[in-house]
Amino acid sequence: MPKNEEIPAGQDGSDDQRWNVAFDEDFVRAATVREPVLPQRKRVWPRNLVLGLLAVSAALLVLEFTGPSSSGGGTAVPAPETPSATPAATPTARAEPPSDAGSGSGGMVPLAEAFPAAVQDGSGGTYTKVGATVLKSCTEPGTIGPVLAAAIAASEGCVGEQIALYKDAQDNQFNLAVFTMKEPTDTVKLVGRLARAIDDFQVAAQAPPPGSGLRTLPADSGMVQSFTGQDRAMVVGMGQWSDGRVGDFQQLVDGRLMPLLDKVSENVARYEGAN
């Protein structure tokens, strides 16, 4: 099927549940669609750049679009007549997870299993987890946009949402979110719905916790995003350069975001396949 209070050094696993987040949100890639680089445009929700990835197979959906470049080349995507609503101002996620969060059949993948403390990028580099937590609701105010909220509301139900923030050796920032649905068919619909909203980010990014050494990037920073799905779970990955610069999007998504998103997606797929 288709598929931020500070964390003391050395803590992981169940300790992740105590992390408070402030918000600024076995697959096969059978087909990839690429669009031309687009010129910079007016900011929509909650960033002004977009890159999504969709591959379609019996096990997964992934769709890729290249976002606007500061060079101004390519064809512009028209701004929507009515821009999407902005998320609520920096809400704080409660750290207490649902009782079935990552604890058994019908629940969600264990938080530490989905989001390891460190992930190798395959080229000698390492992504380090800054923090992770389970949200109380898949539609918690300020965490998702109206398109995704409507899609979840129309589904058979969402078990829960888990989020994590990673950094690499260059302090580039990577947000991951796992939405576990009650029905696998809803995962297909969610990924397809997000892929159609190519000018819109529907999952809010997390502000780095104090002491992480990461910058809180401005709202107009460049960002890319990709989606994967495995059985009941949709995984959303977002990447930003450490300085928030607008540009080099293909390098950011292919060379930086995808190795991490692939690993997290594999972890989720392994759990889904066994439960």
ROVEXDREN-453140 format. One record per residue: chain; x, y negated, z of N, C-alpha, C in turn; residue in three letters. Coordinates in pm, whole numbers. Example, Ala and Ser with C-alpha at 12.3 -4.5 7.8 and 13.67 -1.06 7.14 Angstrom:
BEGIN
{"A",{1319,569,780},{1230,450,780},{1320,330,780},"ALA"}
{"A",{1285,225,708},{1367,106,714},{1290,-3,787},"SER"}
! end
This chain:
BEGIN
{"A",{85,120,0},{0,0,0},{88,-124,0},"MET"}
{"A",{27,-243,-37},{114,-359,-45},{179,-394,86},"PRO"}
{"A",{207,-391,-18},{271,-443,89},{279,-596,65},"LYS"}
{"A",{1018,-2287,2198},{1150,-2253,2159},{1219,-2283,2288},"ASN"}
{"A",{1159,-2267,2450},{1266,-2291,2539},{1384,-2200,2502},"GLU"}
{"A",{1501,-2241,2550},{1627,-2176,2516},{1630,-2032,2563},"GLU"}
{"A",{1693,-1947,2486},{1713,-1808,2524},{1854,-1792,2578},"ILE"}
{"A",{1871,-1745,2703},{2006,-1724,2756},{2083,-1627,2669},"PRO"}
{"A",{2212,-1651,2661},{2298,-1566,2577},{2289,-1421,2620},"ALA"}
{"A",{2282,-1333,2522},{2284,-1189,2548},{2149,-1129,2574},"GLY"}
{"A",{2042,-1211,2580},{1911,-1156,2608},{1839,-1127,2479},"GLN"}
{"A",{1767,-1018,2475},{1691,-980,2356},{1580,-886,2400},"ASP"}
{"A",{1519,-818,2306},{1417,-720,2338},{1300,-785,2408},"GLY"}
{"A",{1259,-726,2524},{1141,-775,2593},{1158,-918,2642},"SER"}
{"A",{1282,-963,2661},{1303,-1100,2706},{1255,-1200,2602},"ASP"}
{"A",{1245,-1155,2476},{1197,-1245,2372},{1058,-1297,2403},"ASP"}
{"A",{982,-1219,2480},{844,-1258,2507},{838,-1387,2586},"GLN"}
{"A",{947,-1425,2654},{944,-1545,2736},{981,-1669,2658},"ARG"}
{"A",{1011,-1651,2530},{1055,-1764,2448},{937,-1849,2408},"TRP"}
{"A",{942,-1979,2436},{838,-2071,2394},{882,-2140,2267},"ASN"}
{"A",{793,-2148,2169},{827,-2202,2039},{755,-2334,2017},"VAL"}
{"A",{828,-2434,1973},{765,-2558,1928},{765,-2556,1777},"ALA"}
{"A",{648,-2584,1718},{638,-2576,1573},{664,-2710,1508},"PHE"}
{"A",{724,-2714,1395},{746,-2842,1318},{623,-2884,1242},"ASP"}
{"A",{648,-2215,1048},{563,-2070,1016},{618,-1988,896},"GLU"}
{"A",{982,23,315},{1052,69,196},{975,2,83},"ASP"}
{"A",{1019,-160,55},{947,-220,-55},{1030,-223,-182},"PHE"}
{"A",{958,-224,-294},{1021,-220,-424},{982,-345,-500},"VAL"}
{"A",{1079,-418,-549},{1049,-538,-625},{1029,-496,-770},"ARG"}
{"A",{903,-475,-809},{874,-421,-942},{873,-528,-1049},"ALA"}
{"A",{840,-650,-1013},{834,-758,-1112},{863,-889,-1043},"ALA"}
{"A",{932,-976,-1111},{963,-1107,-1055},{927,-1213,-1157},"THR"}
{"A",{856,-1317,-1113},{818,-1427,-1200},{893,-1550,-1155},"VAL"}
{"A",{963,-1618,-1244},{1037,-1739,-1210},{981,-1856,-1290},"ARG"}
{"A",{964,-1969,-1224},{920,-2091,-1289},{1037,-2187,-1297},"GLU"}
{"A",{1034,-2285,-1390},{1144,-2381,-1400},{1153,-2469,-1278},"PRO"}
{"A",{1274,-2521,-1253},{1294,-2613,-1141},{1208,-2736,-1162},"VAL"}
{"A",{1144,-2781,-1057},{1050,-2892,-1066},{1106,-3018,-1004},"LEU"}
{"A",{1065,-3135,-1054},{1113,-3259,-994},{1051,-3284,-859},"PRO"}
{"A",{1113,-3371,-781},{1063,-3401,-649},{927,-3467,-658},"GLN"}
{"A",{839,-3437,-565},{704,-3489,-567},{659,-3524,-426},"ARG"}
{"A",{540,-3582,-419},{485,-3624,-291},{470,-3505,-197},"LYS"}
{"A",{501,-3526,-69},{494,-3418,30},{350,-3372,50},"ARG"}
{"A",{332,-3240,49},{204,-3182,85},{225,-3115,219},"VAL"}
{"A",{150,-3012,258},{157,-2956,394},{253,-2839,400},"TRP"}
{"A",{344,-2822,496},{394,-2931,578},{528,-2979,527},"PRO"}
{"A",{570,-2938,407},{696,-2978,347},{668,-3018,202},"ARG"}
{"A",{763,-3078,135},{740,-3122,-2},{802,-3031,-106},"ASN"}
{"A",{851,-2915,-67},{915,-2824,-159},{859,-2685,-140},"LEU"}
{"A",{857,-2607,-247},{804,-2472,-232},{876,-2374,-321},"VAL"}
{"A",{895,-2255,-265},{944,-2143,-345},{885,-2018,-285},"LEU"}
{"A",{805,-1945,-362},{748,-1822,-312},{796,-1705,-395},"GLY"}
{"A",{787,-1587,-342},{834,-1469,-414},{729,-1360,-408},"LEU"}
{"A",{691,-1306,-525},{591,-1198,-527},{635,-1088,-623},"LEU"}
{"A",{652,-967,-577},{678,-852,-664},{560,-760,-648},"ALA"}
{"A",{516,-695,-755},{398,-613,-747},{435,-467,-770},"VAL"}
{"A",{396,-381,-675},{416,-237,-691},{311,-169,-606},"SER"}
{"A",{315,-35,-602},{219,37,-519},{243,9,-373},"ALA"}
{"A",{363,-35,-339},{396,-56,-198},{405,-202,-160},"ALA"}
{"A",{419,-295,-256},{450,-433,-219},{404,-535,-320},"LEU"}
{"A",{379,-655,-273},{358,-770,-359},{463,-874,-326},"LEU"}
{"A",{534,-926,-429},{627,-1038,-406},{621,-1132,-526},"VAL"}
{"A",{599,-1266,-512},{593,-1363,-623},{687,-1479,-599},"LEU"}
{"A",{768,-1514,-694},{869,-1616,-673},{848,-1737,-761},"GLU"}
{"A",{857,-1855,-699},{853,-1982,-770},{969,-2067,-722},"PHE"}
{"A",{1024,-2147,-812},{1134,-2235,-774},{1081,-2373,-747},"THR"}
{"A",{1118,-2430,-633},{1066,-2559,-590},{1136,-2675,-657},"GLY"}
{"A",{1091,-2798,-627},{1144,-2916,-690},{1290,-2940,-658},"PRO"}
{"A",{1360,-2999,-752},{1501,-3029,-735},{1523,-3178,-738},"SER"}
{"A",{1623,-3225,-663},{1655,-3366,-662},{1707,-3413,-796},"SER"}
{"A",{1744,-3320,-883},{1794,-3357,-1015},{1684,-3405,-1108},"SER"}
{"A",{1558,-3368,-1074},{1444,-3418,-1150},{1417,-3344,-1279},"GLY"}
{"A",{1475,-3225,-1300},{1450,-3152,-1422},{1325,-3068,-1413},"GLY"}
{"A",{1280,-3013,-1528},{1169,-2922,-1528},{1034,-2990,-1537},"GLY"}
{"A",{929,-2913,-1510},{792,-2960,-1522},{730,-2975,-1384},"THR"}
{"A",{665,-3086,-1361},{607,-3113,-1229},{479,-3035,-1209},"ALA"}
{"A",{455,-2992,-1087},{327,-2935,-1047},{242,-3050,-996},"VAL"}
{"A",{122,-3074,-1051},{41,-3186,-1006},{5,-3173,-859},"PRO"}
{"A",{1,-3285,-790},{-41,-3284,-650},{-190,-3256,-644},"ALA"}
{"A",{-236,-3181,-543},{-380,-3155,-531},{-455,-3285,-507},"PRO"}
{"A",{-582,-3290,-551},{-661,-3411,-532},{-680,-3442,-385},"GLU"}
{"A",{-697,-3336,-305},{-711,-3354,-161},{-601,-3277,-92},"THR"}
{"A",{-496,-3343,-42},{-386,-3272,23},{-435,-3192,143},"PRO"}
{"A",{-367,-3082,170},{-401,-2998,284},{-375,-3071,414},"SER"}
{"A",{-444,-3028,517},{-429,-3093,647},{-294,-3065,708},"ALA"}
{"A",{-243,-3160,783},{-116,-3144,854},{-140,-3065,982},"THR"}
{"A",{-47,-2980,1025},{-66,-2904,1148},{-66,-2995,1269},"PRO"}
{"A",{-122,-2945,1377},{-125,-3023,1501},{17,-3052,1547},"ALA"}
{"A",{32,-3159,1622},{166,-3205,1661},{232,-3110,1759},"ALA"}
{"A",{340,-3048,1716},{429,-2961,1793},{363,-2888,1909},"THR"}
{"A",{266,-2799,1881},{209,-2718,1990},{313,-2620,2041},"PRO"}
{"A",{295,-2571,2162},{387,-2473,2219},{318,-2338,2227},"THR"}
{"A",{380,-2237,2170},{323,-2103,2172},{341,-2042,2310},"ALA"}
{"A",{234,-1978,2359},{245,-1906,2487},{326,-1779,2466},"ARG"}
{"A",{405,-1744,2563},{499,-1633,2546},{441,-1498,2581},"ALA"}
{"A",{324,-1493,2645},{268,-1364,2682},{207,-1297,2560},"GLU"}
{"A",{255,-1177,2522},{204,-1110,2403},{75,-1036,2432},"PRO"}
{"A",{-4,-1002,2327},{-119,-916,2346},{-76,-783,2406},"PRO"}
{"A",{-168,-713,2470},{-134,-589,2540},{-81,-482,2446},"SER"}
{"A",{-123,-487,2316},{-77,-384,2223},{36,-434,2136},"ASP"}
{"A",{96,-547,2172},{199,-606,2087},{323,-517,2083},"ALA"}
{"A",{342,-453,1970},{462,-372,1952},{471,-255,2045},"GLY"}
{"A",{355,-191,2077},{363,-85,2177},{296,44,2135},"SER"}
{"A",{251,54,2010},{193,181,1975},{107,176,1851},"GLY"}
{"A",{44,290,1819},{-37,304,1700},{-149,202,1699},"SER"}
{"A",{-171,139,1584},{-277,43,1570},{-238,-96,1613},"GLY"}
{"A",{-122,-110,1677},{-76,-241,1721},{20,-301,1621},"GLY"}
{"A",{117,-373,1674},{217,-437,1589},{354,-374,1612},"MET"}
{"A",{441,-392,1515},{578,-345,1529},{639,-410,1653},"VAL"}
{"A",{715,-336,1735},{781,-397,1851},{864,-518,1808},"PRO"}
{"A",{858,-623,1886},{921,-749,1850},{1070,-732,1820},"LEU"}
{"A",{1142,-661,1907},{1286,-643,1888},{1318,-552,1771},"ALA"}
{"A",{1222,-467,1733},{1242,-380,1618},{1224,-458,1488},"GLU"}
{"A",{1127,-546,1485},{1106,-629,1366},{1218,-730,1350},"ALA"}
{"A",{1258,-790,1462},{1356,-898,1461},{1478,-861,1545},"PHE"}
{"A",{1576,-791,1488},{1697,-755,1563},{1775,-878,1606},"PRO"}
{"A",{1861,-861,1706},{1942,-973,1755},{2036,-1024,1648},"ALA"}
{"A",{2084,-935,1563},{2175,-973,1454},{2143,-891,1331},"ALA"}
{"A",{2154,-953,1215},{2128,-886,1087},{2244,-916,993},"VAL"}
{"A",{2301,-812,934},{2410,-830,838},{2352,-872,703},"GLN"}
{"A",{2422,-964,636},{2370,-1013,508},{2419,-934,388},"ASP"}
{"A",{2503,-832,411},{2554,-751,302},{2676,-807,234},"GLY"}
{"A",{2719,-927,275},{2837,-990,216},{2938,-1030,321},"SER"}
{"A",{2930,-966,437},{3022,-996,545},{2974,-1099,644},"GLY"}
{"A",{2857,-1156,619},{2801,-1256,709},{2696,-1197,801},"GLY"}
{"A",{2656,-1275,901},{2559,-1229,1000},{2456,-1337,1028},"THR"}
{"A",{2329,-1296,1034},{2223,-1383,1083},{2207,-1356,1232},"TYR"}
{"A",{2196,-1461,1311},{2180,-1447,1455},{2041,-1494,1496},"THR"}
{"A",{1972,-1413,1572},{1838,-1451,1618},{1848,-1558,1726},"LYS"}
{"A",{1776,-1666,1705},{1769,-1774,1803},{1659,-1746,1904},"VAL"}
{"A",{1550,-1687,1858},{1440,-1652,1947},{1328,-1588,1870},"GLY"}
{"A",{1236,-1525,1942},{1120,-1460,1881},{1009,-1452,1985},"ALA"}
{"A",{886,-1448,1938},{774,-1437,2031},{651,-1385,1958},"THR"}
{"A",{548,-1352,2034},{419,-1310,1981},{318,-1420,2013},"VAL"}
{"A",{246,-1465,1912},{146,-1568,1935},{16,-1506,1984},"LEU"}
{"A",{-65,-1586,2051},{-192,-1535,2103},{-292,-1505,1992},"LYS"}
{"A",{-280,-1578,1883},{-376,-1565,1775},{-308,-1582,1641},"SER"}
{"A",{-361,-1514,1539},{-309,-1531,1403},{-342,-1668,1347},"CYS"}
{"A",{-440,-1734,1407},{-483,-1866,1358},{-467,-1971,1466},"THR"}
{"A",{-366,-1956,1549},{-342,-2053,1656},{-326,-2193,1596},"GLU"}
{"A",{-395,-2293,1650},{-391,-2429,1594},{-248,-2480,1578},"PRO"}
{"A",{-222,-2539,1462},{-91,-2595,1435},{10,-2498,1379},"GLY"}
{"A",{-26,-2371,1369},{72,-2272,1323},{55,-2231,1178},"THR"}
{"A",{-66,-2248,1123},{-90,-2213,984},{-176,-2320,918},"ILE"}
{"A",{-176,-2320,784},{-254,-2415,708},{-394,-2364,679},"GLY"}
{"A",{-479,-2449,621},{-620,-2415,601},{-643,-2303,500},"PRO"}
{"A",{-558,-2291,400},{-575,-2184,302},{-556,-2047,367},"VAL"}
{"A",{-448,-2032,444},{-422,-1906,512},{-527,-1881,621},"LEU"}
{"A",{-566,-1985,692},{-667,-1969,797},{-798,-1918,738},"ALA"}
{"A",{-837,-1972,624},{-961,-1929,559},{-951,-1784,512},"ALA"}
{"A",{-835,-1747,460},{-815,-1610,413},{-822,-1510,529},"ALA"}
{"A",{-763,-1546,642},{-767,-1458,759},{-909,-1448,812},"ILE"}
{"A",{-981,-1562,813},{-1119,-1562,862},{-1209,-1474,776},"ALA"}
{"A",{-1178,-1464,647},{-1258,-1383,556},{-1216,-1236,555},"ALA"}
{"A",{-1112,-1202,629},{-1061,-1065,631},{-1136,-979,731},"SER"}
{"A",{-1094,-852,740},{-1152,-761,838},{-1092,-780,977},"GLU"}
{"A",{-999,-873,988},{-940,-902,1118},{-788,-896,1116},"GLY"}
{"A",{-727,-973,1204},{-582,-978,1217},{-543,-932,1357},"CYS"}
{"A",{-457,-834,1365},{-414,-779,1494},{-330,-881,1570},"VAL"}
{"A",{-238,-949,1500},{-154,-1047,1568},{-47,-1103,1477},"GLY"}
{"A",{15,-1211,1526},{125,-1275,1452},{249,-1280,1540},"GLU"}
{"A",{362,-1241,1482},{492,-1247,1549},{584,-1338,1471},"GLN"}
{"A",{663,-1418,1541},{750,-1514,1473},{891,-1506,1528},"ILE"}
{"A",{986,-1548,1446},{1126,-1551,1489},{1199,-1661,1414},"ALA"}
{"A",{1304,-1710,1476},{1392,-1809,1414},{1534,-1753,1415},"LEU"}
{"A",{1597,-1755,1298},{1735,-1709,1283},{1822,-1822,1230},"TYR"}
{"A",{1953,-1808,1249},{2050,-1897,1187},{2163,-1813,1132},"LYS"}
{"A",{2237,-1869,1035},{2356,-1801,986},{2480,-1875,1034},"ASP"}
{"A",{2596,-1835,988},{2721,-1894,1036},{2733,-2042,1001},"ALA"}
{"A",{2659,-2086,900},{2661,-2227,859},{2547,-2307,922},"GLN"}
{"A",{2475,-2245,1014},{2361,-2307,1083},{2244,-2337,990},"ASP"}
{"A",{2235,-2269,877},{2113,-2276,798},{2003,-2207,878},"ASN"}
{"A",{1880,-2252,864},{1771,-2204,948},{1673,-2118,869},"GLN"}
{"A",{1627,-2010,934},{1537,-1915,868},{1422,-1880,962},"PHE"}
{"A",{1302,-1911,921},{1182,-1878,997},{1117,-1753,939},"ASN"}
{"A",{1078,-1661,1025},{1008,-1539,984},{877,-1529,1060},"LEU"}
{"A",{773,-1484,991},{644,-1460,1056},{586,-1330,1002},"ALA"}
{"A",{539,-1245,1092},{475,-1119,1054},{329,-1124,1096},"VAL"}
{"A",{239,-1114,999},{96,-1108,1025},{52,-963,1006},"PHE"}
{"A",{6,-899,1112},{-40,-760,1103},{-192,-761,1095},"THR"}
{"A",{-244,-715,983},{-388,-713,959},{-447,-579,1002},"MET"}
{"A",{-578,-576,1018},{-644,-450,1052},{-654,-357,932},"LYS"}
{"A",{-665,-416,812},{-680,-336,691},{-570,-369,590},"GLU"}
{"A",{-507,-268,531},{-403,-292,431},{-451,-373,311},"PRO"}
{"A",{-578,-355,274},{-629,-430,158},{-625,-580,182},"THR"}
{"A",{-636,-620,307},{-629,-763,337},{-488,-819,319},"ASP"}
{"A",{-388,-733,337},{-250,-777,314},{-231,-817,168},"THR"}
{"A",{-288,-736,77},{-280,-767,-65},{-344,-902,-94},"VAL"}
{"A",{-461,-924,-35},{-533,-1049,-58},{-457,-1169,-3},"LYS"}
{"A",{-398,-1152,115},{-325,-1264,176},{-205,-1304,93},"LEU"}
{"A",{-125,-1205,51},{-6,-1236,-27},{-46,-1301,-159},"VAL"}
{"A",{-150,-1248,-222},{-196,-1307,-348},{-247,-1448,-330},"GLY"}
{"A",{-317,-1471,-220},{-371,-1606,-193},{-259,-1706,-171},"ARG"}
{"A",{-159,-1669,-94},{-47,-1760,-70},{33,-1784,-197},"LEU"}
{"A",{47,-1681,-278},{124,-1695,-401},{58,-1792,-498},"ALA"}
{"A",{-74,-1802,-492},{-144,-1896,-581},{-129,-2040,-534},"ARG"}
{"A",{-102,-2061,-405},{-87,-2197,-350},{59,-2237,-357},"ALA"}
{"A",{112,-2246,-479},{256,-2265,-494},{304,-2403,-452},"ILE"}
{"A",{213,-2498,-435},{253,-2633,-395},{229,-2658,-247},"ASP"}
{"A",{213,-2549,-171},{169,-2561,-33},{241,-2462,57},"ASP"}
{"A",{289,-2508,173},{339,-2417,276},{226,-2392,374},"PHE"}
{"A",{195,-2266,399},{83,-2232,486},{125,-2177,621},"GLN"}
{"A",{254,-2164,644},{303,-2120,776},{397,-2229,827},"VAL"}
{"A",{373,-2277,948},{453,-2386,1004},{591,-2337,1044},"ALA"}
{"A",{690,-2422,1022},{827,-2392,1065},{841,-2421,1214},"ALA"}
{"A",{938,-2355,1276},{963,-2372,1419},{1075,-2471,1442},"GLN"}
{"A",{1059,-2556,1542},{1168,-2645,1581},{1267,-2566,1665},"ALA"}
{"A",{1396,-2581,1641},{1496,-2507,1720},{1486,-2541,1869},"PRO"}
{"A",{1505,-2444,1956},{1500,-2471,2100},{1624,-2547,2146},"PRO"}
{"A",{1615,-2618,2257},{1733,-2687,2311},{1846,-2589,2336},"PRO"}
{"A",{1967,-2631,2308},{2083,-2546,2332},{2116,-2451,2220},"GLY"}
{"A",{2035,-2450,2115},{2060,-2357,2004},{2171,-2406,1912},"SER"}
{"A",{2204,-2534,1921},{2304,-2591,1832},{2251,-2627,1695},"GLY"}
{"A",{2120,-2608,1674},{2059,-2637,1545},{1990,-2773,1546},"LEU"}
{"A",{1992,-2838,1432},{1924,-2965,1417},{1774,-2944,1402},"ARG"}
{"A",{1695,-3038,1455},{1554,-3041,1423},{1542,-3121,1294},"THR"}
{"A",{1511,-3052,1186},{1514,-3113,1054},{1390,-3199,1029},"LEU"}
{"A",{1404,-3308,955},{1290,-3395,925},{1188,-3325,836},"PRO"}
{"A",{1066,-3377,836},{956,-3313,765},{974,-3310,614},"ALA"}
{"A",{1058,-3397,559},{1076,-3397,414},{1200,-3318,371},"ASP"}
{"A",{1251,-3234,459},{1366,-3151,425},{1328,-3047,319},"SER"}
{"A",{1426,-3004,240},{1401,-2899,143},{1376,-2766,211},"GLY"}
{"A",{1288,-2685,154},{1258,-2555,213},{1212,-2460,103},"MET"}
{"A",{1242,-2331,120},{1195,-2228,29},{1119,-2125,110},"VAL"}
{"A",{1030,-2050,43},{957,-1946,114},{934,-1826,23},"GLN"}
{"A",{922,-1710,85},{895,-1585,14},{799,-1502,97},"SER"}
{"A",{726,-1412,30},{629,-1328,98},{652,-1182,62},"PHE"}
{"A",{637,-1093,156},{636,-950,126},{521,-887,203},"THR"}
{"A",{479,-769,161},{373,-698,230},{403,-551,237},"GLY"}
{"A",{370,-488,349},{387,-344,365},{272,-291,447},"GLN"}
{"A",{186,-213,382},{70,-155,448},{-14,-266,511},"ASP"}
{"A",{-23,-273,645},{-109,-374,709},{-40,-508,728},"ARG"}
{"A",{90,-515,708},{167,-633,750},{215,-719,634},"ALA"}
{"A",{195,-851,649},{254,-948,558},{368,-1018,630},"MET"}
{"A",{483,-1027,562},{599,-1095,620},{624,-1222,539},"VAL"}
{"A",{632,-1335,608},{661,-1464,545},{800,-1507,589},"VAL"}
{"A",{884,-1543,493},{1018,-1592,525},{1037,-1732,467},"GLY"}
{"A",{1097,-1820,546},{1125,-1957,502},{1269,-1991,534},"MET"}
{"A",{1334,-2063,443},{1474,-2100,462},{1498,-2247,440},"GLY"}
{"A",{1590,-2305,519},{1629,-2445,505},{1780,-2458,522},"GLN"}
{"A",{1841,-2544,441},{1982,-2575,460},{2001,-2645,594},"TRP"}
{"A",{2118,-2629,652},{2146,-2686,784},{2131,-2837,788},"SER"}
{"A",{2156,-2904,675},{2143,-3050,670},{2009,-3093,612},"ASP"}
{"A",{1922,-2997,582},{1790,-3029,529},{1790,-3080,387},"GLY"}
{"A",{1899,-3062,315},{1910,-3122,182},{1809,-3063,84},"ARG"}
{"A",{1778,-3142,-15},{1685,-3104,-119},{1765,-3062,-242},"VAL"}
{"A",{1771,-2933,-268},{1846,-2884,-383},{1907,-2748,-358},"GLY"}
{"A",{1965,-2688,-463},{2027,-2555,-456},{1927,-2451,-406},"ASP"}
{"A",{1804,-2459,-453},{1699,-2372,-401},{1718,-2225,-437},"PHE"}
{"A",{1763,-2198,-561},{1781,-2058,-599},{1889,-1993,-514},"GLN"}
{"A",{1994,-2066,-485},{2099,-2013,-398},{2047,-1990,-257},"GLN"}
{"A",{1963,-2082,-211},{1907,-2070,-77},{1817,-1948,-65},"LEU"}
{"A",{1734,-1925,-165},{1642,-1813,-155},{1709,-1680,-186},"VAL"}
{"A",{1788,-1674,-293},{1848,-1547,-333},{1965,-1507,-243},"ASP"}
{"A",{2052,-1603,-216},{2173,-1570,-141},{2160,-1578,9},"GLY"}
{"A",{2061,-1654,59},{2052,-1674,203},{1925,-1616,265},"ARG"}
{"A",{1809,-1650,209},{1684,-1604,270},{1655,-1457,244},"LEU"}
{"A",{1671,-1411,119},{1624,-1278,85},{1693,-1163,160},"MET"}
{"A",{1825,-1168,185},{1884,-1057,262},{1819,-1040,400},"PRO"}
{"A",{1786,-1151,464},{1722,-1144,595},{1577,-1098,582},"LEU"}
{"A",{1504,-1156,488},{1365,-1117,469},{1354,-971,430},"LEU"}
{"A",{1445,-924,345},{1445,-783,307},{1462,-692,428},"ASP"}
{"A",{1555,-726,516},{1581,-642,633},{1461,-640,727},"LYS"}
{"A",{1405,-756,755},{1288,-762,843},{1172,-685,780},"VAL"}
{"A",{1153,-700,649},{1047,-627,580},{1068,-476,588},"SER"}
{"A",{1192,-432,576},{1223,-289,589},{1190,-239,729},"GLU"}
{"A",{1221,-319,830},{1190,-280,968},{1040,-266,989},"ASN"}
{"A",{966,-361,935},{820,-356,947},{764,-238,870},"VAL"}
{"A",{817,-214,750},{771,-102,668},{796,31,737},"ALA"}
{"A",{909,44,803},{942,168,874},{840,195,984},"ARG"}
{"A",{806,92,1057},{706,107,1164},{569,142,1106},"TYR"}
{"A",{529,70,1003},{398,94,943},{389,235,886},"GLU"}
{"A",{498,283,828},{497,417,771},{488,527,874},"GLY"}
{"A",{528,498,997},{529,599,1103},{407,591,1193},"ALA"}
{"A",{322,492,1172},{207,472,1261},{77,462,1183},"ASN"}
! end
